[in-house]
Amino acid sequence: MQTIPRRRIGRNGPETGVLALGSWHTYDRMDFHDAVTMIREAVDHGIDLFDVGVYGFPGMPPVFTDVIFSALVRAAGLRREDYLLSSKLWLEGYPEHSLRDQLENALFRAGAEHADLVVLGDLRHDGVDLHRLVLDLDGLAKAGLIRSWGVNNWSATNVQTLIDAAAGEGVEGPAIAQLKYSVSRRSIPDGAPFARIFAQGVTLQSSDVLEGGVLLGKGVDRQVGRDPGGIRERIADSAAELARLAGELDATPAQVCVAFTLTHPANTTTLFGATSLEQLRDNLAAVELVERVGAEELRARVEPLWADRDAVDPEGP
């Protein structure tokens, strides 16, 4: 069985497949048997990084997709060494509520003793002591609870602050930056500020690669992430052109979107959600699409779909 290529997370993190599976309202919408089959096939093809965060917030309906994941891996016959676990750490309430308590709860729900990667959620205010944050994350690593850590949609300046603080303390800094990256949203990962971050050994995890399905023509009235630059309507309007281009390349729109992210030189792994075996197989075929068309040609073909050019600051949030 053909497996996907592997790349390293940061300079010193674990190697992983160039595709990764997310869990944002996925497993809790699937038939359990179907989900087990999908997880097993994903691992057999080299997808071994699973992003499993605790996404339940006060006042919102409870979410159990991470708890279901713990049952899925057992039913799929996976050993802990067969997969890498990525968990989210949220900074709302930090440092009054410790990262360790939050992480231990997440690991308990996911049925694991450690996370191979933790990704810090959005930095929503300026009051977080980033130097202390680096030291707290090093404490989690020394306790054997995490192997690597990164950030989700942070500015390049704040990531640089983390890098500098870690270097000053002689500890590991951020290994990966999870950024919105797609044929439509390119300005931040392709911009000069993050080029300097990537040159220091931080790698990229592409997320929101299908814009929550908007790029596939599913409309904008969906529960999807934030819309930097206010360009979602423009992205929705480009779905027909994406479908036309995909037809010319003998591919599906989803394959074009996923394949594009694989052409970024700093991209370690591309995160996507799948709720069916068909979706998984469709996205796996994106690896072959890059090989068949070539990275340079593919990037040139999707250039007209770039919607956030001049609409957002490449520095990031």
Backbone as a ProteinNet text record, in pm:
[ID]
protein_1_A
[PRIMARY]
MQTIPRRRIGRNGPETGVLALGSWHTYDRMDFHDAVTMIREAVDHGIDLFDVGVYGFPGMPPVFTDVIFSALVRAAGLRREDYLLSSKLWLEGYPEHSLRDQLENALFRAGAEHADLVVLGDLRHDGVDLHRLVLDLDGLAKAGLIRSWGVNNWSATNVQTLIDAAAGEGVEGPAIAQLKYSVSRRSIPDGAPFARIFAQGVTLQSSDVLEGGVLLGKGVDRQVGRDPGGIRERIADSAAELARLAGELDATPAQVCVAFTLTHPANTTTLFGATSLEQLRDNLAAVELVERVGAEELRARVEPLWADRDAVDPEGP
[TERTIARY]
85	0	88	61.9	141.8	113	220.2	204.1	253.5	202.1	234.7	373.9	436.8	568.1	560.8	677.9	686	780	746.8	829.2	838.2	939.7	962.1	890.3	835.3	774.7	886.1	907.2	1014.9	1151.1	1249	1384.1	1400.4	1334.1	1360.6	1237.1	1123.5	1001.4	993.5	886	869.1	838.5	868.4	828.3	682.5	613.9	472.9	439.9	326.6	281.6	243.7	250.4	221.7	72.8	-10.6	-152.1	-184.7	-276.8	-317.7	-469	-527.3	-672.8	-713.3	-807.2	-863.4	-990.2	-1039.6	-1156	-1266.2	-1261.9	-1362.7	-1499.7	-1581.4	-1715.7	-1713.1	-1624.6	-1618	-1667.8	-1594.5	-1628.3	-1764.8	-1809.1	-1941.1	-2053.9	-2018.8	-2120.2	-2115	-2031.4	-2012.1	-2067.7	-2105.7	-2131	-2001	-2006.9	-1884.6	-1803.8	-1870.1	-1798.5	-1729	-1797.5	-1737.5	-1615.7	-1624.4	-1512	-1391.9	-1416.1	-1306.2	-1238.1	-1317.6	-1262.3	-1179.1	-1227.5	-1155.1	-1023.1	-1025	-902.8	-799.3	-843.1	-751.4	-688.8	-768.9	-715.3	-622.2	-655.1	-567.4	-428.4	-422	-292.4	-218.9	-292.6	-228.8	-163.8	-216.7	-160.5	-58.2	-30.3	72.6	23	-108.5	-162.9	-161	-68.9	-54.8	-67	-89.5	-108.4	-256.8	-310.3	-451.9	-466.2	-529.9	-555	-683.2	-669.5	-784.7	-786	-865.2	-872.1	-1001	-1000.8	-1123	-1190.8	-1302.9	-1366.4	-1495.9	-1520.8	-1639.8	-1613.7	-1698.9	-1682	-1806.6	-1791	-1907.4	-2018.8	-2140.1	-2254.9	-2283.6	-2194	-2211.7	-2247.8	-2312.4	-2343.8	-2216.6	-2219.7	-2099.7	-2058.4	-1928.4	-1870.6	-1793.7	-1810.3	-1748.7	-1660.4	-1624.5	-1548.3	-1413.2	-1351.1	-1223.3	-1239.4	-1349.7	-1376	-1401.7	-1476.6	-1501.9	-1370.8	-1279.1	-1149.6	-1079.2	-1086.3	-1019.1	-1073.7	-1204.1	-1263.1	-1230.3	-1218.7	-1188.9	-1053.4	-951.7	-818.1	-812.5	-884.6	-888.2	-957	-1070.4	-1144.9	-1068.6	-985.2	-905.5	-780.5	-757.1	-641.3	-510.2	-515.5	-393.8	-325.8	-194	-114.1	-78.3	-39.2	-7.1	108.2	201.7	314.6	277.2	153.6	109.8	61.9	40.2	-13.1	43.3	36.7	78.4	-46.4	-50.5	-164.9	-129.5	-210.3	-197.1	-316.5	-289.6	-396.6	-388	-499.5	-504.5	-490.2	-423.3	-421	-472.8	-573.9	-637.8	-583.1	-565.1	-503.7	-605	-733.5	-835.5	-825.9	-804.9	-792.6	-651	-554.7	-414.6	-353.9	-271.8	-213.5	-290.1	-402.4	-477.4	-516.4	-554.8	-583.7	-463.9	-396.7	-268.1	-282.7	-178.3	-174.5	-175	-108.6	-99.8	-237.4	-317.8	-451.5	-533.6	-524.9	-598.9	-553.4	-421.5	-367.8	-404.6	-393.6	-426.3	-572.6	-659.9	-800.3	-816.1	-745.2	-752.8	-699.8	-589.6	-532.2	-624.6	-687.6	-783.2	-898	-949.9	-1061.1	-1018.7	-894.7	-846.9	-787	-776.8	-725.1	-577.1	-498.8	-354.5	-279.3	-151.9	-69.3	18	33.9	111.3	61.1	92.4	63.4	195.7	197.8	318.5	334.9	223.8	224.8	110.1	134.7	24.9	32.1	-83.5	-92.7	-168.6	-104.8	-167.6	-273.6	-390.8	-499.4	-470.5	-561.8	-544	-504.3	-413.4	-374.6	-468.9	-569.5	-679.1	-656.6	-552.5	-525.7	-375.8	-332.3	-189.5	-134	-215.5	-170	-101.3	-80.1	-19.2	132.2	189.4	333.7	395.2	448.7	497.9	623.7	704.4	823.1	782.7	686.7	637.4	574.2	503.4	439.6	542.6	655.1	761.5	812	831.2	881.1	778.4	650.7	546.8	540.8	556.3	556.3	678.5	792.5	910.8	887.6	814.6	781.3	696.9	603.4	522.1	608.2	705.6	795.6	881.9	936.1	1020.2	941.3	811	725.5	682.9	722.6	687.7	547	482.4	343.6	332.6	436.8	436.6	574.2	578	705.6	741.9	644.6	667.1	546.6	565.3	451.8	457.9	341.4	331.5	217.7	182.2	80.9	-19.6	-137.6	-244.9	-278.7	-248.5	-286	-235.1	-106.6	-41.5	29.6	61.1	138.3	283.8	352.9	494.7	574.7	537.4	608.6	597.7	478.9	461.4	531.8	533.3	607.9	756.9	806.9	947.6	979.1	885.9	905.1	921.1	841.6	853.5	988.9	1030.4	1159.6	1273	1269.8	1375.9	1376.2	1257.7	1249.3	1303.8	1269.5	1318.1	1469.6	1521.7	1666.7	1738.2	1681.9	1742.8	1745.1	1646.9	1638.1	1705	1745.8	1807.3	1709.2	1583.1	1480.7	1421.9	1343.1	1281	1173.9	1176.4	1075.5	966.5	886.7	777.4	833.2	770.7	814.3	730.9	606.7	516	417.9	378.5	275.2	158.6	44.8	-76.7	-142.2	-148.8	-201	-306.8	-404	-497.9	-417.6	-429.5	-355.7	-436.8	-466	-546.1	-520.5	-583.1	-572.1	-627.4	-711.6	-771.7	-696.7	-651.2	-584.1	-434.9	-355	-213.7	-122.5	-174.9	-89.8	-2	-53.1	24.8	131.2	96.4	201.4	301.4	258.7	348.9	421	394.5	450.9	589.6	653.8	790.4	803.4	709.4	727.3	738.3	651.5	659.8	770.9	815.4	933.6	1051.6	1063.9	1172	1152.9	1027.6	999.9	1037	996.2	1024.8	1175	1248.8	1393.3	1464.3	1397.3	1455.8	1418.3	1353.6	1326	1184.3	1100	957.9	895.2	811.1	746.3	597.6	532.1	393.1	299.4	187.6	75	-38.9	-73.6	-181.5	-316.1	-403.8	-538.7	-640.3	-768.6	-878.1	-856.8	-806.3	-764.5	-883.5	-1000.6	-1122.4	-1217.6	-1171	-1256.2	-1389.6	-1380.6	-1501.4	-1600.6	-1551.2	-1639.3	-1684.8	-1656.4	-1699.1	-1633.6	-1507.7	-1438.7	-1496.1	-1573.3	-1636.1	-1778.3	-1817.1	-1949.3	-2058.9	-2023.1	-2124.4	-2185.4	-2150	-2212.5	-2146.7	-2188.4	-2125.6	-2206.6	-2324.2	-2407.9	-2373.8	-2247.1	-2197	-2117.9	-2104.2	-2023.2	-1877.2	-1809.2	-1668.3	-1590.6	-1459.4	-1374.1	-1390.4	-1305.3	-1310.7	-1274.1	-1309.3	-1294.6	-1203.8	-1071.2	-980.2	-990.1	-1002.5	-1012.2	-1152	-1248.9	-1386.5	-1401.9	-1337.9	-1332.5	-1411.2	-1488.4	-1552.3	-1648.8	-1722.1	-1812.5	-1732.9	-1616.7	-1531.9	-1481.6	-1450.6	-1406.9	-1520.1	-1640.5	-1755.9	-1777.2	-1756.1	-1776.1	-1672.2	-1558.7	-1453	-1468	-1569.3	-1584.8	-1604.4	-1679.1	-1703.3	-1573.8	-1490.8	-1363.5	-1270.1	-1271.1	-1191.8	-1236.3	-1367.2	-1419	-1376.8	-1378.9	-1336.7	-1188.6	-1106.5	-963.1	-935.4	-1006.6	-988.1	-1018.9	-1125.3	-1158.3	-1046.8	-983.1	-871.2	-753.8	-738.7	-628.2	-666.4	-787.4	-837.5	-830.6	-882.4	-880.1	-1010.7	-1029.8	-1145.1	-1102.4	-1198.3	-1162.4	-1090	-1133.9	-1067.3	-922.6	-896.9	-760.2	-671.7	-724.8	-647.4	-614	-711.2	-689.7	-584.4	-596	-499.5	-362.1	-358.7	-231	-157.1	-230.1	-165.7	-85.2	-142.1	-71.9	56.8	59.9	178.5	295.9	269.6	376.9	453.9	406.3	477.5	603.5	720	843.8	854.3	781.1	787.6	677.4	587.2	471.6	513.2	489.8	512.8	393.6	274.7	155.4	33.4	-61.9	-185.3	-300.4	-371.4	-478.4	-612.3	-687	-821.7	-913.5	-1043.1	-1141.8	-1208.4	-1240.6	-1310.7	-1417.3	-1534.8	-1643.7	-1687.3	-1603.2	-1633.3	-1504.7	-1506.4	-1391.9	-1366	-1471.9	-1457.6	-1380.8	-1412.2	-1339.3	-1192.4	-1165.2	-1026.8	-949.7	-1005.8	-937.4	-919.7	-1017.5	-1008	-888.5	-873.8	-764.9	-629.2	-626.9	-500.9	-447.5	-537.8	-497	-431.6	-439.7	-374.9	-223.6	-168.2	-23.1	20.1	-55.1	-23.9	-43	-139.6	-164.6	-42.9	19.3	139.1	249.6	265.9	370.8	342.7	216.1	179.2	188.3	142	136.8	265.5	322.3	440.3	402.6	482.8	449.9	444.1	541.6	546.1	426.1	390.7	276.3	146.4	133.2	10.6	-8	98.1	87.9	51.4	104.8	71.8	-74.4	-125.4	-263.5	-366.3	-336.5	-434.2	-414.5	-317.1	-289.2	-413.3	-500.6	-618.9	-717.1	-705.3	-797.8	-754.3	-638.3	-583.6	-672.5	-752.9	-854	-808.1	-709.1	-672.3	-547.1	-506.3	-395.2	-431.9	-349.5	-371.5	-492.5	-554.4	-671.4	-634.3	-523.4	-478.8	-330.7	-287	-146.2	-68.7	36	115.2	175.7	184.3	234.7	146.8	18.3	-73.4	-149.1	-234.8	-322.7	-246.8
-119.6	0	123.9	218.4	338.6	430.6	483.7	574.9	713.5	812.5	950.8	986.3	1091.6	1134.8	1181.5	1188.5	1229.7	1349.1	1437.9	1554.7	1574.8	1649.2	1669.4	1794.8	1786.7	1900.8	1984.1	2105.3	2189.1	2128.1	2168.1	2113.3	1980	1967	1852.7	1770.8	1802.6	1729.9	1598	1523.8	1394.2	1411.1	1309.4	1307.3	1265.3	1316.9	1283.1	1286.7	1230	1233.9	1375.1	1401.6	1537.5	1571.2	1476.6	1500.4	1460.8	1535.4	1508.8	1522	1449.1	1450.3	1534.4	1626.2	1705.7	1643.1	1700.9	1640.1	1740.6	1858.2	1959.7	1911.1	1863.7	1812.7	1709.8	1613.3	1508.3	1375.2	1318.7	1184.6	1179.5	1292.7	1293.8	1305.9	1312.5	1314.4	1188.6	1092.6	974	848.3	753.4	619.8	565.5	504.3	462.2	362.9	265.6	166.8	233.4	327.3	398	478.4	538.6	617.7	529.7	413.8	319.9	279.4	247	207.9	320.2	444.2	558.2	580.4	573	592.5	486.3	363.9	254.6	274.2	313.5	334.4	454.6	558.2	674.7	636.1	562.7	521.4	429.6	340.7	249.5	324.8	444.2	524.9	626.9	627.7	716.2	841.2	858.9	970.1	928.1	984	939.3	1051.5	1174.9	1286.5	1320.1	1313.5	1339.8	1459.8	1564.5	1684.5	1662.8	1648.7	1616.3	1714.7	1819.6	1920	1911.4	1974.8	1988.7	2117	2104.8	2220.3	2261.9	2209.8	2249.4	2373.9	2473.5	2596.8	2623.1	2694.2	2724.2	2791.1	2743.4	2800.9	2741.6	2656	2592.1	2445.2	2383.2	2241.4	2159.4	2054.9	1973.1	1902.9	1884.8	1819.7	1697.1	1585.8	1460.7	1397	1473.6	1412.2	1360	1427.3	1380	1252.7	1242.1	1120.6	1003.6	1030.8	925.5	879.9	972.8	937.1	830.4	841.1	743	602.3	593.7	462.9	417.2	512.5	478.9	411.4	466.1	408.3	267.8	246.1	110	14.5	56.9	-30.7	-55.9	40.5	24.6	-59.4	-100.3	-183.3	-107.4	24.7	105	106.9	87.9	106.8	255.1	298.1	440	481.4	391	425.7	430.5	393.5	396	533.5	624.9	755.1	865.1	987.4	1106.7	1186	1229.9	1305.1	1452.8	1536.6	1681.7	1733.9	1810.1	1864.9	2016.5	2082	2226.9	2268.7	2381.4	2446.4	2588.5	2625.1	2755	2850.3	2976.5	3074.1	3161.4	3144.4	3213	3161.1	3251.4	3209.9	3182.3	3180.3	3157.7	3288.5	3288.5	3172.4	3127.8	3195.4	3154.6	3007.6	2962.8	2820.9	2762.1	2668.7	2621.7	2541	2547.8	2466.6	2318.3	2283	2141.1	2082.8	2154.7	2105	2088.5	2186.1	2180.2	2062	2043.8	1935.5	1799.7	1784.3	1655.5	1619.2	1717.7	1692.2	1648.2	1716.1	1679.5	1538.4	1504	1370.5	1263.6	1294.7	1201.2	1172.7	1277.6	1260.9	1184.5	1203.8	1137.6	1000.4	963.2	831.1	815.4	920.7	916	971.3	934.8	981.1	1099.7	1125.3	1240.7	1285.7	1409.5	1464	1480.2	1437.2	1454.3	1599.5	1670	1811.1	1880.6	1999.2	2083.5	2215.6	2265	2389.3	2491	2604	2709.5	2780.2	2797.2	2864.2	3011.2	3078.7	3218.5	3305	3398.5	3496.5	3615.3	3620.6	3716	3849	3860	3987.5	3998.3	4117.6	4146.4	4120.1	4073.1	4060.9	3931.7	3843	3713.4	3729.1	3677	3679.1	3567.3	3604.1	3502.6	3434	3503	3440.6	3331.6	3363.5	3262.6	3146.2	3176	3071.8	2971.7	3021.8	2934	2842.9	2898.6	2819.4	2715	2752.2	2656.1	2540.2	2570.5	2464.5	2375.4	2433.9	2352.8	2261.1	2310	2225.4	2105.4	2126.7	2015.1	1913.6	1963.8	1873.6	1794.2	1861.3	1792.3	1689	1712.2	1616.3	1500.3	1502.5	1394.6	1402.2	1520.1	1532.8	1579.6	1645.7	1689	1664.7	1655.1	1641.2	1769	1834.9	1957.7	2048.4	2178.1	2269.5	2374	2433.1	2534.4	2629	2710.5	2814.3	2810.3	2864	2868.9	3013.4	3056.5	3189.6	3302.6	3296.1	3405	3494.3	3615.9	3705.4	3660.2	3698.5	3665.3	3729.7	3850.5	3917.3	3841.1	3792.9	3717.4	3581.6	3519.4	3393.8	3420.3	3532.3	3567	3589.8	3650.3	3670	3536.5	3437.9	3304.3	3241.9	3255.2	3199.7	3260.9	3393.2	3462.5	3426.5	3416	3380	3240.1	3147.8	3009.9	3004.3	3078.5	3079.7	3136.5	3240.2	3300	3207.2	3118.5	3023.8	2890.2	2871.5	2744.8	2628.9	2658.2	2553.4	2550.4	2449.2	2437.3	2544	2606.8	2704.9	2643.7	2727.8	2675.3	2596.9	2482.5	2396.8	2419.6	2464.2	2469.6	2585.4	2643.1	2746.4	2694.7	2678.9	2638.5	2766.2	2778.4	2899.5	2864.6	2954.3	2940.7	2950.1	2847.8	2848.7	2774.4	2842.6	2782.2	2856.6	2810.6	2882	3023.2	3047.6	3179.2	3262.8	3200.3	3271.1	3235.3	3325.7	3297.8	3404.5	3521.8	3636.7	3617.5	3552.5	3537.6	3428	3303.5	3201.4	3228.2	3297.3	3326.6	3460.2	3532.7	3666.2	3666.8	3781.5	3796.7	3777.4	3827.2	3807.4	3660.8	3575.2	3433.9	3361.2	3414.1	3355.8	3361.3	3471	3482.7	3384.3	3358.6	3259.2	3119.1	3086.2	2952.9	2932	3037.2	3026	2989.2	3008.3	2974.4	2834	2757.1	2617.6	2586.5	2689.6	2664.8	2618.5	2516.9	2469.9	2505.9	2478.5	2519.4	2399.9	2419.3	2327.1	2404.5	2367	2435.2	2390.6	2487.1	2454.8	2536.4	2502.6	2572.1	2571.1	2459.7	2455.4	2455.7	2419	2421	2532.6	2618	2727.4	2672.7	2562.6	2504	2455.7	2421.4	2374.8	2484.4	2611	2722.2	2711.7	2669.9	2655.8	2543.5	2457.4	2348	2382.7	2508.7	2552.5	2525.9	2506.4	2474.2	2597.2	2715.9	2837.4	2889.7	3010.2	3076.7	3064.2	3006.7	2994.5	2866.1	2858.1	2739.1	2781.6	2688.1	2715.1	2690.7	2797.4	2787	2890.2	2894.1	2981.5	3128.3	3209.9	3353.7	3388.2	3510.5	3554.5	3676.4	3658.5	3773.6	3841.9	3971.9	4047.8	4058.6	3987.3	3993.1	3950	3838.7	3797.6	3669.3	3622.9	3492.3	3491.4	3598.7	3605.3	3594.1	3659.1	3651.6	3508.6	3441.3	3302.6	3215.2	3237.8	3160.6	3180.7	3303.2	3332.5	3264.4	3223.6	3161.2	3009.7	2953.1	2807.4	2751.8	2823.1	2775.3	2773.2	2876.3	2880.5	2769.9	2743.1	2633.2	2500.2	2480	2355.4	2342.6	2453.3	2448.9	2411.6	2474.7	2446.5	2301.5	2253	2114.1	2019.2	2049.2	1966.1	1963	2077.2	2082.4	1996.4	1984.3	1906.2	1761.5	1722.1	1586.7	1554.4	1648.2	1635.5	1689.7	1674.2	1733.6	1866.2	1955.6	2081.3	2059.4	1961.5	1934.8	1892.8	1811.6	1769	1887.1	1979.9	2098.1	2179.9	2198.3	2277.9	2215.3	2086.3	2018.6	2016.1	1985.3	1977.9	2110.4	2220.9	2351.9	2370.4	2334.5	2355.3	2274.4	2159.7	2073.9	2133.9	2239.3	2301.9	2405.9	2441.5	2539.8	2473.4	2533.6	2467.7	2442.7	2518.9	2500.3	2409.6	2366	2289.3	2149.7	2121.1	1987.1	1898	1950.1	1867.1	1955.7	1906.3	1978.1	1912.6	1992.2	1943.5	1956.1	1847.8	1853.5	1762.5	1788.1	1702.7	1615.5	1495.2	1403.9	1329.9	1316.2	1243	1122.6	1083.5	964.1	909.6	781.8	719.2	781.1	822	883.2	1014.4	1095.8	1221.7	1195.5	1099.1	1065.4	1027.4	938	892.2	1005.5	1092.7	1206.3	1294.1	1322.2	1408.3	1338.9	1208.6	1135.3	1149.2	1156.3	1166.2	1299.8	1396.6	1526.5	1512.6	1414	1393.1	1356.9	1269.2	1229	1345.1	1433.3	1548.1	1640.5	1666.1	1749.4	1685.3	1554.7	1484.1	1490.1	1481.7	1476.3	1613.3	1717	1851.4	1929.2	1909.7	1985.6	2105.5	2133.5	2240.6	2376.9	2407.5	2539.1	2561.7	2462	2475.1	2487.6	2407.9	2412.8	2550	2605.5	2736.4	2843.5	2831.4	2928.5	2918.2	2796.5	2777.3	2833.5	2826.3	2873.2	3019.8	3086	3226.2	3315.5	3301.4	3389.1	3370.8	3263.1	3237.6	3304.2	3368.5	3432	3548.9	3531.5	3631.7	3730.7	3694.6	3786.7	3868.3	3868.7	3955.1	4101.1	4168.7	4308.6	4327.7	4219	4231.4	4208.2	4142.1	4119.5	4154.7	4183.8	4213.6	4082.4	4066.1	3940.6	3910.6	4012	3992.8	3895.8	3891.7	3805.8	3882.1	3812.9	3877.8	3958.7
0	0	0	-91.3	-99.5	18.5	78.9	190.8	151.7	222	191.1	243.4	187.6	237.6	382.1	444.2	583.8	596.4	689.3	716.7	867.4	909.7	1052.5	1102.6	1222.3	1289.2	1351.1	1299.2	1349.2	1321.9	1402.2	1387.2	1458.4	1574.4	1661.8	1695.7	1634.5	1665	1592.3	1613.9	1547	1398.7	1321.6	1181.9	1172.7	1072.1	1053	905	870.1	732	690.6	560.2	511	518.5	554.8	578.5	721.8	784.8	921.8	931.7	1024.7	1042	1162.3	1140.6	1247.8	1302.4	1412.2	1477.4	1506.3	1441.5	1469.8	1422.6	1514.2	1485	1370.3	1380.5	1279	1334.7	1429.6	1477.4	1544.9	1601.4	1665.1	1562.7	1432.1	1326.7	1241.1	1278.7	1196	1262.8	1180.5	1230.7	1288.3	1405.2	1474.7	1391.3	1330.9	1250.8	1132.2	1068.8	955.4	999.2	1116.6	1166	1196.5	1252.9	1279.9	1149.9	1049.7	919.7	860.5	872	816.8	889.4	1022.2	1100.4	1064.6	1052.2	1020.3	882.7	784.8	650.4	647.1	722.5	728.4	776.6	885.4	940.7	843.9	779	682.9	567.4	535.6	427.3	477.5	605.7	658.4	727.2	737.8	815.7	961.7	1037.6	1176.1	1278.5	1233.1	1325.7	1334.7	1455.6	1478.8	1572.6	1523.5	1601.3	1680	1810.5	1895.9	2012.4	2001.2	2105.4	2184.3	2301.1	2380	2334.5	2265.8	2204	2274.7	2392.7	2465.7	2549.8	2539.9	2615.6	2699.8	2812.4	2896.7	2817.5	2839.6	2771.6	2636	2587.4	2457.5	2477.3	2377.6	2389.8	2407.6	2488.7	2508.7	2379.6	2363.1	2245.7	2292	2220.6	2264.2	2158.1	2053.8	1945.4	1993.3	2094.1	2146.4	2228.7	2300.6	2377.6	2283.6	2176.9	2077.4	2014.6	1992.5	1933.8	2016.7	2148.7	2234.2	2211.8	2181.3	2152	2010.5	1918.1	1779.3	1765.5	1832.9	1817.6	1876.7	1984.3	2041	1945.7	1891.5	1801.1	1671.9	1631.3	1508.9	1532.8	1657.1	1688.4	1686.5	1711	1707.3	1843.4	1841.1	1961.1	1971.7	2090.2	2106.3	2016.2	1990.9	1904.5	1756.6	1723.9	1584	1539.4	1632.5	1593.4	1683	1632.5	1705.6	1744.1	1867.7	1919	1928.7	1864.5	1876.4	1953.7	2057.4	2140.4	2141.8	2170.5	2181.1	2327.8	2349	2478.7	2459.7	2536.9	2522.7	2628.4	2589.6	2678.8	2751.7	2724.7	2803.1	2947.9	3042.2	3181.8	3226	3133.4	3170.6	3222	3327.9	3396.7	3520.7	3552.4	3672.2	3664.1	3545.2	3522.6	3449.4	3511.6	3460.4	3331.8	3249.5	3128.5	3162.7	3271.7	3306.8	3339.1	3417.4	3449.3	3321.7	3233.1	3107.3	3021.8	3014.1	2932.3	2989.5	3120	3180.3	3157.3	3158.7	3127.6	2982.4	2890.8	2749.2	2725.5	2791.4	2774.8	2832.5	2945.2	3004.9	2909	2846.5	2753.2	2628.1	2584.1	2462.4	2489.7	2617.1	2650.9	2625	2654.8	2629.2	2749.2	2759.4	2870	2832.1	2703.3	2660.1	2524	2490.1	2357.5	2283.3	2158.9	2078.5	2034.6	2028.8	1991.3	2062.8	2115.2	2163.1	2086.7	2049.6	1973.5	2058.1	2083.1	2161.9	2078.9	2136.9	2067.6	2044.2	1975.5	1937.7	2057.9	2034	2134.7	2120.7	2206.2	2187.8	2259.9	2344.5	2411.8	2436.6	2473.2	2486	2624.6	2717	2855.5	2890.5	2795.4	2826	2837	2944.4	2965.4	2881.4	2765.6	2672.5	2723.8	2801.3	2859.6	2958.9	3043.3	3138.2	3063	2955.9	2876.1	2824.5	2773.6	2724.4	2836.1	2954.8	3066.8	3111.9	3110.3	3148.5	3048.7	2920.9	2820.1	2834.5	2869.1	2895.1	3014.2	3114.1	3228.4	3188.5	3096.2	3047.4	2972.7	2897.8	2824.8	2921.9	3021.8	3119.5	3199.2	3214.6	3285.7	3196.7	3070.4	2978.1	2923.6	2937.5	2893.4	2748.4	2696.2	2556.5	2496.2	2362.9	2292.1	2216.7	2157.1	2082.8	2102.1	2069	2080.9	1970.9	1946.4	1842.8	1872.3	1773.4	1791.9	1677.3	1704.4	1605.4	1572.2	1447.9	1399.2	1488.7	1524.8	1596.3	1495.7	1538.4	1453.1	1449.6	1343.2	1331.7	1445.1	1484.1	1592.5	1723.1	1755.2	1879.4	1873.4	1757	1743.4	1763.9	1708.4	1727.3	1874.6	1946.8	2091.2	2161.7	2123.8	2181.8	2148.9	2023.4	1981.5	2062.6	2077.2	2149.5	2297.2	2356.3	2498.1	2521.4	2432.8	2446.1	2430.6	2333.5	2312.9	2434.9	2494.1	2611.9	2731.8	2739.7	2850.8	2819.1	2693.5	2655.5	2651.7	2615.6	2607.8	2467.6	2438.8	2307.2	2288.3	2172.7	2138	2052.4	1988.5	1904.4	1786.9	1760.7	1649.7	1524.6	1542.7	1427.9	1444.3	1332.4	1330.9	1248.1	1312.9	1242.5	1190.2	1057.2	994.3	890.7	876.2	765.1	634.8	550.2	424.3	320	211.2	105.3	-24.5	-131.3	-258.4	-246.3	-146.4	-125.3	-23.1	84.5	193.6	191.9	135.6	117.5	175.8	202.2	230.9	354.1	457.3	580.3	566.1	531.7	520	407.8	302.1	190.8	205.2	313.2	329.2	390.3	383.2	433.2	584.1	668.3	813.4	853.3	797.8	835.3	760.9	648.3	584	679.8	755.7	854	969.2	1006.7	1111.9	1062.6	942.2	888.2	871.1	838.8	820.6	950.5	1064	1194.4	1240.6	1154	1186.5	1226.5	1243.6	1269	1137.9	1143.1	1021.8	1023.8	912	890.9	898.1	966.3	955.1	890.6	769.7	697.6	752.3	777	824.3	746.4	763.7	694.7	543.6	493	352.6	256.7	304.2	221.5	263.8	354.6	406.1	457.7	533.2	589.6	485.7	366.9	259.6	165.1	200.1	114.8	-23.2	-27.6	-155.6	-241.3	-179.3	-253.4	-295.3	-277.2	-319.1	-219.7	-91	9.3	74.8	27.5	78.2	203.8	243.6	357.5	486	481.1	600.3	674.5	719.4	785.4	908.8	1005.7	1123.7	1087.1	1050.7	1013	1093.4	1074.1	1152.3	1115.3	1176.6	1154.1	1009.2	970.8	832.1	824.2	843.1	834.3	697.9	700.1	576.6	520.2	580.3	531.9	386.9	351.1	210.1	181.7	278.9	259.6	140.9	120.2	4.4	-125.8	-130.2	-248.4	-269.3	-159	-168.1	-221.5	-171	-218.2	-367.7	-412.4	-554.7	-643.3	-584.3	-662.8	-676.1	-610.2	-610.1	-751.3	-833.5	-970.4	-1051.4	-1035.2	-1106.6	-1057.9	-927.8	-873.9	-933.3	-942.9	-1001.2	-1146.8	-1219.5	-1359.6	-1371	-1288.3	-1288.8	-1251.2	-1150.5	-1109.3	-1224.7	-1300.2	-1415.4	-1517.4	-1540.8	-1635	-1588.6	-1458.6	-1402.1	-1375.4	-1418.2	-1393.1	-1244.4	-1164.4	-1019.1	-963.6	-833.9	-767.2	-704.4	-676.7	-609.6	-477.1	-398.7	-270.9	-292.5	-393.7	-421.6	-458.7	-537.4	-575	-450.9	-362.9	-241.8	-151	-128.1	-41.6	-107.2	-237	-308.3	-303.5	-316.7	-313.1	-185.3	-70.5	56.8	63.5	-2.4	1.8	-74.1	-152.8	-229.3	-148.3	-31	51.1	107.4	90.6	133	282.9	364.9	510.1	562.3	475.6	522.9	569.3	696	748	720.5	751.1	738.6	717.7	642.6	611.5	686	762.6	848.3	777.9	775.8	719.8	800.2	788.4	852	747.5	784.3	693.8	772.7	714.7	779.5	697.2	600.9	522.2	463.4	431	367.9	231.5	163.1	30.8	40.3	141.4	160.4	189.4	273.9	306.1	180.6	100.7	-19.5	-119.6	-128.4	-218.8	-181.2	-52.3	-7.8	-18.2	3.5	-12.7	-155.2	-251.5	-391.5	-424.3	-332.3	-355.1	-363.4	-293.4	-297.4	-439.1	-502.2	-639.3	-736.3	-707.5	-794.6	-799.3	-685.4	-683.2	-766.3	-752	-827.3	-977.6	-1013.7	-1155.5	-1221.7	-1155.2	-1214.4	-1187.6	-1069.6	-1030.3	-945.9	-843	-749.1	-816.8	-900.3	-963	-1054.3	-1133.8	-1223.8	-1145.6	-1040.4	-961.1	-896.2	-841.9	-778.6	-880.9	-1001.5	-1106.1	-1148	-1155.6	-1201.7	-1102.8	-972.9	-873.2	-836.3	-893.4	-861	-869.1	-969.9	-977.1	-861.6	-785.1	-675	-544.4	-545.5	-425.1	-386.2	-280.3	-244.1	-138.4	-55	52.5	21.6	-105.3	-145.3	-114.5	-36.7	2.8	94.7	139.6	228.2	374.1	401.4	538.5	548.4	669	693.2	698.8	617.5	621	757.1	841.8	977.1	1056.1	1023.9	1098.4	1204.5	1277.9	1376.5	1480.6
[MASK]
+++++++++++++++++++++++++++++++++++++++++++++++++++++++++++++++++++++++++++++++++++++++++++++++++++++++++++++++++++++++++++++++++++++++++++++++++++++++++++++++++++++++++++++++++++++++++++++++++++++++++++++++++++++++++++++++++++++++++++++++++++++++++++++++++++++++++++++++++++++++++++++++++++++++++++++++++++++++++++++

